Amino acid sequence: MNRKTPAGLHQITYGTTDLTFTLLYSKRKTLGIRIHPDRTVTVDAPTGTPLERVREVVQRKGAWITRKLREFEAYTQPVAQPRQYISGEVYRYLGQQIRLKVETGTPVRVILTEEVLAVTAPTAGHVASLVQGWYRRQAERVFAERMTVCLPLADALGIPRPEKLTVREMKTRWGSCSGRGRITLNLRLVQVETDLIDYVILHELCHLKELNHSKRFYALMTHILPDWKEKRQRLNRSPIIL
């Protein structure tokens, strides 16, 4: 394991902004800067790098650091309250708000009509599982359909086809791609517009050719989806409320 040695908190001024960063030394060849979701900054530097050199690099990267800090601030979402699964609650599906309408009785069913998700359940205790099951079925159907739309774009660039597409709840990712060619999409994606779902699918498809976030990966993304940065911003600002 490459052990890291803490070297304290430091600060530089970029324009009118004071940037504070934690400095860590380790056995590495290059200096790296990490921006965390809690808006803290960490600088990983090769052992022995003079502090003045570290400060120079942070100063030079000031525009990028402040931009990333603003992005994380914009993406911060309020903590969602636990669902009660009662009539009147607001949900989202493919970018639209829908309201839950609950009725007790039979037959058991979940029907989306315009902006109303009508659930008929034998008891109130069944509503949660019915709503969650409906979302999963829609996600599996919609994601499969969007994958079919996206595959020809990937084919044209010589990107291999995925071995498998799965859907599951994910806390920190919109999607993932394994080295074995399996793509997983976050169930919650079914709440956003289809063009944003396509963005995530294309992102993961590109990983089938470029497994990391290298310059080649981003060049491939730009080729396959020129406005991917705008879509990434929209996605990360989407009000996910399920």
GROMACS elastic network, one bead per residue, 0.5 to 0.9 nm:
[ bonds ]
;  ai    aj funct       b0    kb
    2    26     6  0.66723   500
    2    27     6  0.65292   500
    2    28     6  0.83654   500
    3    25     6  0.85307   500
    3    26     6  0.61405   500
    3    27     6  0.76988   500
    4    24     6  0.59260   500
    4    25     6  0.54727   500
    4    27     6  0.78782   500
    4    44     6  0.83687   500
    5    23     6  0.85175   500
    5    24     6  0.54164   500
    5    26     6  0.62370   500
    5    47     6  0.85073   500
    6     9     6  0.89031   500
    6    22     6  0.77629   500
    6    23     6  0.61857   500
    6    25     6  0.64334   500
    7    10     6  0.88603   500
    7    22     6  0.73609   500
    7    23     6  0.51581   500
    7    24     6  0.55611   500
    7    25     6  0.69170   500
    8    21     6  0.84993   500
    8    22     6  0.58988   500
    8    23     6  0.58059   500
    8    24     6  0.77588   500
    9    20     6  0.68147   500
    9    21     6  0.56882   500
    9    23     6  0.63694   500
   10    19     6  0.83352   500
   10    20     6  0.56235   500
   10    21     6  0.54423   500
   10    22     6  0.64180   500
   10    23     6  0.72734   500
   10    55     6  0.84476   500
   11    18     6  0.66324   500
   11    19     6  0.54368   500
   11    21     6  0.62040   500
   11    22     6  0.88658   500
   11    55     6  0.81256   500
   12    17     6  0.84675   500
   12    18     6  0.58712   500
   12    19     6  0.53669   500
   12    20     6  0.66530   500
   12    21     6  0.85169   500
   12    55     6  0.68883   500
   12    58     6  0.77308   500
   12    59     6  0.68793   500
   13    16     6  0.67890   500
   13    17     6  0.56728   500
   13    19     6  0.59812   500
   13    20     6  0.87113   500
   13    59     6  0.76399   500
   13    62     6  0.86870   500
   14    17     6  0.52039   500
   14    18     6  0.62463   500
   14    19     6  0.69597   500
   14    59     6  0.65027   500
   14    60     6  0.89902   500
   14    62     6  0.59609   500
   14    63     6  0.79634   500
   14    66     6  0.86272   500
   15    18     6  0.81290   500
   15    62     6  0.86686   500
   17    66     6  0.82029   500
   19    41     6  0.82153   500
   19    58     6  0.87479   500
   19    59     6  0.89800   500
   19    62     6  0.81400   500
   19    65     6  0.84731   500
   19    66     6  0.81595   500
   20    40     6  0.77750   500
   20    41     6  0.68753   500
   20    42     6  0.88828   500
   21    40     6  0.69691   500
   21    42     6  0.53826   500
   21    43     6  0.66507   500
   21    58     6  0.88604   500
   22    40     6  0.81611   500
   22    41     6  0.63016   500
   22    43     6  0.60607   500
   22    44     6  0.85479   500
   23    41     6  0.88611   500
   23    42     6  0.60509   500
   23    44     6  0.62393   500
   23    45     6  0.73550   500
   23    54     6  0.85869   500
   24    42     6  0.73911   500
   24    43     6  0.61341   500
   24    45     6  0.61979   500
   24    46     6  0.85445   500
   24    47     6  0.86378   500
   25    28     6  0.83450   500
   25    43     6  0.84617   500
   25    44     6  0.59277   500
   25    46     6  0.55951   500
   25    48     6  0.76525   500
   25    49     6  0.81149   500
   26    44     6  0.71754   500
   26    45     6  0.64385   500
   26    46     6  0.53860   500
   26    47     6  0.52010   500
   26    48     6  0.89280   500
   27    45     6  0.82808   500
   27    46     6  0.56358   500
   27    47     6  0.58950   500
   28    31     6  0.77881   500
   28    44     6  0.84159   500
   28    45     6  0.70570   500
   28    47     6  0.73975   500
   29    45     6  0.80174   500
   29    46     6  0.57841   500
   29    47     6  0.88698   500
   30    44     6  0.82991   500
   30    45     6  0.65986   500
   30    46     6  0.62552   500
   31    43     6  0.72021   500
   31    44     6  0.56830   500
   31    46     6  0.63745   500
   31    49     6  0.88896   500
   31    54     6  0.79605   500
   31    57     6  0.83810   500
   32    42     6  0.83266   500
   32    43     6  0.57744   500
   32    44     6  0.50991   500
   32    45     6  0.64972   500
   33    41     6  0.71690   500
   33    42     6  0.58220   500
   33    44     6  0.63001   500
   33    45     6  0.86864   500
   33    58     6  0.79090   500
   33    61     6  0.88088   500
   33    65     6  0.85566   500
   34    40     6  0.84051   500
   34    41     6  0.57977   500
   34    42     6  0.51316   500
   34    43     6  0.63364   500
   34    44     6  0.79737   500
   34    65     6  0.88342   500
   35    38     6  0.84006   500
   35    39     6  0.64381   500
   35    40     6  0.60783   500
   35    42     6  0.66176   500
   35    43     6  0.89693   500
   35    65     6  0.72382   500
   35    68     6  0.69697   500
   35    69     6  0.72035   500
   35    72     6  0.88814   500
   36    39     6  0.52687   500
   36    40     6  0.54030   500
   36    41     6  0.63531   500
   36    42     6  0.80026   500
   36    69     6  0.84121   500
   36    72     6  0.81484   500
   37    40     6  0.73832   500
   37    69     6  0.83078   500
   37    72     6  0.58132   500
   37    73     6  0.82603   500
   37    75     6  0.89424   500
   37    76     6  0.84111   500
   38    41     6  0.89984   500
   38    69     6  0.89595   500
   38    72     6  0.76246   500
   38    73     6  0.84592   500
   39    68     6  0.84836   500
   39    69     6  0.56938   500
   39    70     6  0.86218   500
   39    72     6  0.66264   500
   39    73     6  0.73958   500
   40    69     6  0.82342   500
   41    65     6  0.82489   500
   41    69     6  0.88559   500
   43    54     6  0.80630   500
   43    58     6  0.82413   500
   45    48     6  0.82371   500
   45    49     6  0.65449   500
   45    54     6  0.74634   500
   46    49     6  0.57953   500
   47    50     6  0.89179   500
   48    51     6  0.88032   500
   49    52     6  0.84399   500
   49    53     6  0.67594   500
   49    54     6  0.70465   500
   50    53     6  0.53005   500
   50    54     6  0.65664   500
   50    55     6  0.88596   500
   51    54     6  0.50067   500
   51    55     6  0.61838   500
   51    56     6  0.86067   500
   52    55     6  0.50602   500
   52    56     6  0.61793   500
   52    57     6  0.87781   500
   53    56     6  0.50598   500
   53    57     6  0.64229   500
   53    58     6  0.87801   500
   54    57     6  0.52711   500
   54    58     6  0.63054   500
   54    59     6  0.85957   500
   55    58     6  0.50905   500
   55    59     6  0.60169   500
   55    60     6  0.85505   500
   56    59     6  0.50586   500
   56    60     6  0.61664   500
   56    61     6  0.86761   500
   57    60     6  0.50343   500
   57    61     6  0.62176   500
   57    62     6  0.85367   500
   58    61     6  0.50708   500
   58    62     6  0.60002   500
   58    65     6  0.82432   500
   59    62     6  0.50003   500
   59    63     6  0.84393   500
   60    63     6  0.76870   500
   60    64     6  0.88346   500
   61    64     6  0.54376   500
   61    65     6  0.61766   500
   61    66     6  0.87282   500
   62    65     6  0.50777   500
   62    66     6  0.60835   500
   62    67     6  0.84591   500
   63    66     6  0.53675   500
   63    67     6  0.61352   500
   63    68     6  0.86636   500
   64    67     6  0.51530   500
   64    68     6  0.62098   500
   64    69     6  0.86576   500
   65    68     6  0.52110   500
   65    69     6  0.61919   500
   65    70     6  0.86875   500
   66    69     6  0.50319   500
   66    70     6  0.62020   500
   66    71     6  0.86329   500
   67    70     6  0.51626   500
   67    71     6  0.62509   500
   67    72     6  0.88046   500
   68    72     6  0.62792   500
   68    73     6  0.85915   500
   69    72     6  0.52541   500
   69    73     6  0.62244   500
   69    74     6  0.86859   500
   70    73     6  0.50216   500
   70    74     6  0.61559   500
   70    75     6  0.86087   500
   71    74     6  0.50870   500
   71    75     6  0.61355   500
   71    76     6  0.87604   500
   71   233     6  0.82512   500
   72    75     6  0.50357   500
   72    76     6  0.62970   500
   73    76     6  0.54672   500
   74    77     6  0.81941   500
   74   236     6  0.86836   500
   74   237     6  0.71389   500
   75   233     6  0.86172   500
   75   236     6  0.58762   500
   75   237     6  0.53692   500
   75   238     6  0.85051   500
   76   236     6  0.89940   500
   76   237     6  0.82387   500
   77    80     6  0.83070   500
   77   237     6  0.82553   500
   77   239     6  0.76627   500
   77   240     6  0.86259   500
   80    83     6  0.85198   500
   80   241     6  0.67721   500
   80   242     6  0.85073   500
   81    84     6  0.89884   500
   83    86     6  0.83311   500
   83    89     6  0.82104   500
   83   128     6  0.85121   500
   83   242     6  0.80710   500
   84    89     6  0.79831   500
   84   128     6  0.81521   500
   85    88     6  0.87743   500
   85    89     6  0.69084   500
   85   100     6  0.75668   500
   85   102     6  0.80595   500
   85   124     6  0.82174   500
   85   127     6  0.63502   500
   85   128     6  0.59407   500
   85   131     6  0.82012   500
   86    89     6  0.61696   500
   86   100     6  0.68337   500
   86   101     6  0.71271   500
   86   102     6  0.62522   500
   86   124     6  0.82648   500
   86   127     6  0.82046   500
   87    90     6  0.88971   500
   87    99     6  0.74500   500
   87   100     6  0.50606   500
   87   102     6  0.51999   500
   87   103     6  0.84076   500
   87   118     6  0.89133   500
   88    99     6  0.55961   500
   88   100     6  0.53728   500
   88   101     6  0.63047   500
   88   102     6  0.86055   500
   89    98     6  0.84144   500
   89    99     6  0.56133   500
   89   100     6  0.54063   500
   89   101     6  0.80858   500
   90    97     6  0.65341   500
   90    98     6  0.57594   500
   90   100     6  0.64648   500
   90   241     6  0.82580   500
   90   242     6  0.89742   500
   91    96     6  0.83549   500
   91    97     6  0.57460   500
   91    98     6  0.51885   500
   91    99     6  0.60532   500
   91   100     6  0.73348   500
   91   117     6  0.88375   500
   91   191     6  0.82227   500
   91   240     6  0.86638   500
   91   241     6  0.64259   500
   91   242     6  0.63190   500
   92    95     6  0.62555   500
   92    96     6  0.54350   500
   92    98     6  0.56424   500
   92    99     6  0.83713   500
   92   190     6  0.83265   500
   92   191     6  0.50338   500
   92   192     6  0.75360   500
   92   239     6  0.83875   500
   92   240     6  0.74120   500
   92   241     6  0.69905   500
   92   242     6  0.73009   500
   93    96     6  0.53566   500
   93    97     6  0.65472   500
   93    98     6  0.69295   500
   93   135     6  0.85358   500
   93   189     6  0.89280   500
   93   190     6  0.60697   500
   93   192     6  0.64696   500
   93   193     6  0.80803   500
   94    97     6  0.85861   500
   94   189     6  0.82132   500
   94   190     6  0.57179   500
   94   194     6  0.63513   500
   94   197     6  0.89660   500
   95   190     6  0.83027   500
   95   191     6  0.56654   500
   95   194     6  0.79424   500
   95   238     6  0.84319   500
   96   115     6  0.78722   500
   96   191     6  0.76327   500
   96   192     6  0.77204   500
   96   193     6  0.79872   500
   97   115     6  0.68200   500
   97   116     6  0.89042   500
   97   191     6  0.89009   500
   98   112     6  0.85365   500
   98   114     6  0.80898   500
   98   116     6  0.53749   500
   98   117     6  0.64805   500
   99   115     6  0.63111   500
   99   117     6  0.59321   500
   99   118     6  0.83803   500
  100   115     6  0.88586   500
  100   116     6  0.59863   500
  100   118     6  0.61163   500
  100   119     6  0.74398   500
  101   116     6  0.66778   500
  101   117     6  0.60002   500
  101   119     6  0.61314   500
  101   120     6  0.85228   500
  102   117     6  0.84099   500
  102   118     6  0.60444   500
  102   120     6  0.60455   500
  102   121     6  0.75813   500
  102   124     6  0.82824   500
  102   127     6  0.76640   500
  103   118     6  0.77016   500
  103   119     6  0.62202   500
  103   121     6  0.64566   500
  103   122     6  0.85107   500
  103   123     6  0.87803   500
  103   124     6  0.85714   500
  104   108     6  0.88722   500
  104   119     6  0.83791   500
  104   120     6  0.56008   500
  104   121     6  0.50833   500
  104   122     6  0.53986   500
  104   123     6  0.59344   500
  104   124     6  0.71601   500
  105   108     6  0.71349   500
  105   120     6  0.59464   500
  105   121     6  0.55644   500
  105   123     6  0.75120   500
  106   109     6  0.78538   500
  106   120     6  0.64333   500
  106   121     6  0.64787   500
  106   122     6  0.62283   500
  107   120     6  0.69228   500
  107   121     6  0.75792   500
  107   122     6  0.81991   500
  108   119     6  0.76126   500
  108   120     6  0.51670   500
  108   121     6  0.51278   500
  108   122     6  0.68914   500
  108   130     6  0.88125   500
  109   118     6  0.79543   500
  109   119     6  0.58196   500
  109   120     6  0.52741   500
  109   121     6  0.70106   500
  109   130     6  0.79761   500
  110   117     6  0.68693   500
  110   118     6  0.56677   500
  110   120     6  0.65215   500
  110   121     6  0.86941   500
  110   130     6  0.71045   500
  110   131     6  0.73529   500
  110   134     6  0.69779   500
  111   116     6  0.81077   500
  111   117     6  0.57272   500
  111   118     6  0.51897   500
  111   119     6  0.65749   500
  111   120     6  0.88038   500
  111   134     6  0.89146   500
  112   115     6  0.70753   500
  112   116     6  0.57091   500
  112   118     6  0.61795   500
  112   119     6  0.87715   500
  113   116     6  0.53298   500
  113   117     6  0.64475   500
  113   118     6  0.75458   500
  114   117     6  0.82563   500
  117   131     6  0.87509   500
  119   127     6  0.70839   500
  119   130     6  0.76204   500
  119   131     6  0.76320   500
  120   123     6  0.87650   500
  120   127     6  0.79068   500
  120   130     6  0.89723   500
  121   124     6  0.67987   500
  121   125     6  0.83949   500
  121   126     6  0.60536   500
  121   127     6  0.61351   500
  121   130     6  0.79881   500
  122   125     6  0.83504   500
  122   126     6  0.69462   500
  122   127     6  0.86510   500
  123   126     6  0.56677   500
  123   127     6  0.73820   500
  124   127     6  0.55685   500
  124   128     6  0.82025   500
  125   128     6  0.69380   500
  125   129     6  0.82910   500
  126   129     6  0.57739   500
  126   130     6  0.63529   500
  126   131     6  0.88886   500
  127   130     6  0.51272   500
  127   131     6  0.61592   500
  127   132     6  0.85618   500
  128   131     6  0.52878   500
  128   132     6  0.61067   500
  128   133     6  0.84345   500
  129   132     6  0.50999   500
  129   133     6  0.58643   500
  129   134     6  0.84327   500
  130   133     6  0.50944   500
  130   134     6  0.61058   500
  130   135     6  0.87144   500
  131   134     6  0.50713   500
  131   135     6  0.63103   500
  131   136     6  0.87317   500
  132   135     6  0.51755   500
  132   136     6  0.63054   500
  132   137     6  0.87659   500
  133   136     6  0.51466   500
  133   137     6  0.62557   500
  133   138     6  0.86501   500
  134   137     6  0.52351   500
  134   138     6  0.62093   500
  134   139     6  0.85699   500
  135   138     6  0.51522   500
  135   139     6  0.60299   500
  135   140     6  0.86199   500
  135   187     6  0.78677   500
  135   188     6  0.85801   500
  135   190     6  0.76042   500
  135   191     6  0.89801   500
  136   139     6  0.50382   500
  136   140     6  0.61701   500
  136   141     6  0.85950   500
  136   167     6  0.79581   500
  136   168     6  0.84543   500
  136   187     6  0.67335   500
  136   190     6  0.86602   500
  137   140     6  0.52656   500
  137   141     6  0.62357   500
  137   142     6  0.85849   500
  138   141     6  0.51404   500
  138   142     6  0.58921   500
  138   143     6  0.82780   500
  138   190     6  0.73542   500
  139   142     6  0.51957   500
  139   143     6  0.57628   500
  139   144     6  0.82526   500
  139   167     6  0.74260   500
  139   186     6  0.89212   500
  139   187     6  0.61935   500
  139   188     6  0.81334   500
  139   189     6  0.76754   500
  139   190     6  0.53205   500
  139   191     6  0.88215   500
  140   143     6  0.54185   500
  140   144     6  0.61323   500
  140   145     6  0.86621   500
  140   166     6  0.79290   500
  140   167     6  0.65883   500
  140   187     6  0.83229   500
  140   190     6  0.88867   500
  141   144     6  0.53329   500
  141   145     6  0.63059   500
  141   146     6  0.87931   500
  142   145     6  0.50674   500
  142   146     6  0.61490   500
  142   147     6  0.85174   500
  142   190     6  0.74034   500
  142   194     6  0.84852   500
  143   146     6  0.50861   500
  143   147     6  0.59903   500
  143   148     6  0.85799   500
  143   165     6  0.85970   500
  143   167     6  0.84309   500
  143   185     6  0.80396   500
  143   189     6  0.88644   500
  143   190     6  0.78648   500
  143   197     6  0.75870   500
  143   198     6  0.86429   500
  143   201     6  0.84299   500
  144   147     6  0.50989   500
  144   148     6  0.63747   500
  144   149     6  0.88852   500
  144   165     6  0.78568   500
  145   148     6  0.51958   500
  145   149     6  0.65894   500
  145   150     6  0.89328   500
  146   150     6  0.61950   500
  146   151     6  0.86322   500
  146   194     6  0.75168   500
  146   195     6  0.89268   500
  146   197     6  0.74005   500
  146   198     6  0.62775   500
  146   201     6  0.79115   500
  147   150     6  0.50352   500
  147   151     6  0.59715   500
  147   165     6  0.88095   500
  147   198     6  0.75085   500
  147   201     6  0.67256   500
  147   202     6  0.85160   500
  148   151     6  0.55086   500
  148   152     6  0.76519   500
  149   152     6  0.67906   500
  149   153     6  0.80034   500
  149   198     6  0.82436   500
  150   153     6  0.55321   500
  150   154     6  0.66708   500
  150   155     6  0.88775   500
  150   198     6  0.67114   500
  150   201     6  0.72937   500
  150   202     6  0.66290   500
  150   205     6  0.87698   500
  151   154     6  0.50801   500
  151   155     6  0.60082   500
  151   156     6  0.86709   500
  151   159     6  0.88444   500
  151   161     6  0.73635   500
  151   202     6  0.83197   500
  151   205     6  0.82758   500
  152   156     6  0.62259   500
  152   157     6  0.89147   500
  153   156     6  0.53912   500
  153   157     6  0.69945   500
  153   159     6  0.88501   500
  153   202     6  0.84944   500
  153   224     6  0.66851   500
  154   157     6  0.53538   500
  154   158     6  0.65119   500
  154   159     6  0.51789   500
  154   160     6  0.76324   500
  154   161     6  0.79474   500
  154   202     6  0.75377   500
  154   205     6  0.69893   500
  154   206     6  0.75794   500
  154   224     6  0.73230   500
  155   158     6  0.51288   500
  155   159     6  0.55515   500
  155   160     6  0.71321   500
  155   161     6  0.76348   500
  156   159     6  0.75561   500
  157   220     6  0.84092   500
  157   223     6  0.87192   500
  157   224     6  0.79021   500
  158   209     6  0.82927   500
  159   205     6  0.71098   500
  159   206     6  0.67940   500
  159   207     6  0.87932   500
  159   208     6  0.65586   500
  159   209     6  0.56840   500
  160   181     6  0.83197   500
  160   205     6  0.78613   500
  160   206     6  0.88449   500
  160   208     6  0.62142   500
  160   209     6  0.68654   500
  161   164     6  0.88955   500
  161   181     6  0.77400   500
  161   205     6  0.75896   500
  161   208     6  0.77335   500
  162   165     6  0.71298   500
  162   177     6  0.88456   500
  162   180     6  0.85817   500
  162   181     6  0.50022   500
  162   182     6  0.56953   500
  162   183     6  0.65764   500
  162   205     6  0.73114   500
  162   208     6  0.73638   500
  163   180     6  0.74810   500
  163   181     6  0.52050   500
  163   182     6  0.53540   500
  163   183     6  0.78336   500
  164   181     6  0.70732   500
  164   183     6  0.61993   500
  164   184     6  0.82652   500
  165   182     6  0.61320   500
  165   184     6  0.57933   500
  165   185     6  0.76525   500
  166   182     6  0.77831   500
  166   183     6  0.64208   500
  166   185     6  0.64148   500
  166   186     6  0.88716   500
  167   183     6  0.86941   500
  167   184     6  0.56130   500
  167   185     6  0.50527   500
  167   186     6  0.60150   500
  167   187     6  0.57197   500
  168   184     6  0.71131   500
  168   185     6  0.65229   500
  168   186     6  0.54543   500
  168   187     6  0.52200   500
  168   188     6  0.85500   500
  169   185     6  0.81117   500
  169   186     6  0.52294   500
  169   187     6  0.50346   500
  169   188     6  0.68072   500
  170   173     6  0.58741   500
  170   174     6  0.70891   500
  170   175     6  0.79583   500
  170   185     6  0.81423   500
  170   186     6  0.53717   500
  170   187     6  0.73339   500
  170   188     6  0.80290   500
  171   174     6  0.83978   500
  171   186     6  0.83777   500
  173   176     6  0.71668   500
  173   185     6  0.84562   500
  173   186     6  0.70066   500
  174   184     6  0.86470   500
  174   185     6  0.61696   500
  174   186     6  0.50835   500
  174   187     6  0.84877   500
  174   188     6  0.80301   500
  174   189     6  0.69294   500
  174   200     6  0.68605   500
  175   183     6  0.72724   500
  175   184     6  0.54587   500
  175   186     6  0.55954   500
  175   189     6  0.89687   500
  175   200     6  0.66171   500
  175   201     6  0.77306   500
  175   203     6  0.85325   500
  175   204     6  0.68793   500
  176   182     6  0.82242   500
  176   183     6  0.57785   500
  176   184     6  0.52317   500
  176   185     6  0.66579   500
  176   186     6  0.85845   500
  176   204     6  0.62794   500
  176   207     6  0.87587   500
  177   180     6  0.81456   500
  177   181     6  0.65293   500
  177   182     6  0.56416   500
  177   184     6  0.64159   500
  177   185     6  0.89787   500
  177   204     6  0.57048   500
  177   205     6  0.77753   500
  177   207     6  0.65141   500
  177   208     6  0.72100   500
  177   211     6  0.80644   500
  178   181     6  0.54823   500
  178   182     6  0.52691   500
  178   183     6  0.65930   500
  178   184     6  0.84520   500
  178   207     6  0.85647   500
  178   208     6  0.82179   500
  178   211     6  0.84249   500
  179   182     6  0.73646   500
  179   207     6  0.88253   500
  179   208     6  0.76173   500
  179   211     6  0.74136   500
  180   208     6  0.88170   500
  181   205     6  0.89304   500
  181   207     6  0.88431   500
  181   208     6  0.62525   500
  182   208     6  0.87766   500
  183   201     6  0.83520   500
  183   204     6  0.66936   500
  183   205     6  0.78196   500
  183   208     6  0.89830   500
  184   204     6  0.85349   500
  185   188     6  0.85297   500
  185   189     6  0.74092   500
  185   200     6  0.80217   500
  185   201     6  0.78202   500
  185   204     6  0.89596   500
  186   189     6  0.56208   500
  186   190     6  0.82137   500
  187   190     6  0.62430   500
  187   191     6  0.85336   500
  188   191     6  0.58330   500
  188   192     6  0.80647   500
  188   240     6  0.71567   500
  188   241     6  0.86912   500
  188   242     6  0.70783   500
  189   192     6  0.56863   500
  189   193     6  0.84843   500
  189   196     6  0.82907   500
  189   197     6  0.64151   500
  189   200     6  0.88069   500
  189   240     6  0.83892   500
  190   193     6  0.77981   500
  190   194     6  0.81456   500
  190   197     6  0.75238   500
  191   238     6  0.87630   500
  191   239     6  0.86818   500
  191   240     6  0.67710   500
  191   241     6  0.83854   500
  191   242     6  0.80645   500
  192   195     6  0.83761   500
  192   196     6  0.65335   500
  192   197     6  0.69326   500
  192   235     6  0.75133   500
  192   238     6  0.70620   500
  192   239     6  0.85537   500
  192   240     6  0.79366   500
  193   196     6  0.54883   500
  193   197     6  0.65662   500
  193   198     6  0.88709   500
  193   235     6  0.88258   500
  194   198     6  0.61316   500
  194   199     6  0.86081   500
  195   199     6  0.62828   500
  195   200     6  0.89302   500
  195   231     6  0.79694   500
  196   200     6  0.65123   500
  196   201     6  0.86907   500
  196   231     6  0.61539   500
  196   232     6  0.77127   500
  196   234     6  0.78493   500
  196   235     6  0.62602   500
  197   200     6  0.53066   500
  197   201     6  0.62881   500
  197   202     6  0.86519   500
  197   235     6  0.87464   500
  198   201     6  0.50165   500
  198   202     6  0.59918   500
  198   203     6  0.83957   500
  199   202     6  0.52045   500
  199   203     6  0.60574   500
  199   204     6  0.87070   500
  199   225     6  0.76585   500
  199   228     6  0.66672   500
  199   231     6  0.68302   500
  199   232     6  0.75934   500
  199   235     6  0.89619   500
  200   204     6  0.62890   500
  200   205     6  0.85693   500
  200   232     6  0.84767   500
  201   204     6  0.52504   500
  201   205     6  0.60935   500
  201   206     6  0.86371   500
  202   206     6  0.60958   500
  202   207     6  0.86713   500
  202   221     6  0.76289   500
  202   224     6  0.76866   500
  202   225     6  0.78893   500
  203   206     6  0.52812   500
  203   207     6  0.66697   500
  203   221     6  0.67432   500
  203   228     6  0.87853   500
  204   207     6  0.50565   500
  204   208     6  0.69490   500
  205   208     6  0.53184   500
  205   209     6  0.75021   500
  206   209     6  0.55146   500
  206   210     6  0.61089   500
  206   211     6  0.78369   500
  206   217     6  0.67967   500
  206   218     6  0.88436   500
  206   220     6  0.67788   500
  206   221     6  0.67221   500
  206   224     6  0.86689   500
  207   212     6  0.67824   500
  207   213     6  0.82788   500
  207   217     6  0.72653   500
  208   211     6  0.61521   500
  209   217     6  0.80221   500
  209   220     6  0.89624   500
  210   213     6  0.74808   500
  210   214     6  0.75672   500
  210   216     6  0.70708   500
  210   217     6  0.53841   500
  210   220     6  0.84314   500
  211   214     6  0.83947   500
  211   217     6  0.78118   500
  212   217     6  0.69476   500
  213   216     6  0.78504   500
  213   217     6  0.55883   500
  213   218     6  0.68527   500
  214   217     6  0.50804   500
  214   218     6  0.65529   500
  214   219     6  0.86434   500
  215   218     6  0.52446   500
  215   219     6  0.60788   500
  215   220     6  0.85494   500
  216   219     6  0.50147   500
  216   220     6  0.61328   500
  216   221     6  0.86400   500
  217   220     6  0.50932   500
  217   221     6  0.62658   500
  217   222     6  0.87174   500
  218   222     6  0.61079   500
  218   223     6  0.85151   500
  219   222     6  0.51140   500
  219   223     6  0.62254   500
  219   224     6  0.87281   500
  220   223     6  0.50619   500
  220   224     6  0.62124   500
  220   225     6  0.83932   500
  221   224     6  0.52145   500
  221   225     6  0.56870   500
  221   226     6  0.71514   500
  221   228     6  0.70998   500
  222   225     6  0.51560   500
  222   227     6  0.72005   500
  222   228     6  0.68140   500
  222   229     6  0.87749   500
  223   226     6  0.59083   500
  224   228     6  0.87881   500
  225   228     6  0.54483   500
  226   229     6  0.80524   500
  227   230     6  0.55649   500
  227   231     6  0.65652   500
  227   232     6  0.88554   500
  228   231     6  0.50263   500
  228   232     6  0.60511   500
  228   233     6  0.86802   500
  229   232     6  0.50220   500
  229   233     6  0.63487   500
  229   234     6  0.87422   500
  230   233     6  0.52207   500
  230   234     6  0.63499   500
  230   235     6  0.86769   500
  231   234     6  0.50535   500
  231   235     6  0.60417   500
  231   236     6  0.85920   500
  232   235     6  0.51073   500
  232   236     6  0.61869   500
  232   237     6  0.86272   500
  233   236     6  0.52964   500
  233   237     6  0.62869   500
  233   238     6  0.87153   500
  234   237     6  0.51855   500
  234   238     6  0.61726   500
  235   238     6  0.51557   500
  235   239     6  0.88123   500
  236   239     6  0.85205   500
  237   240     6  0.86357   500
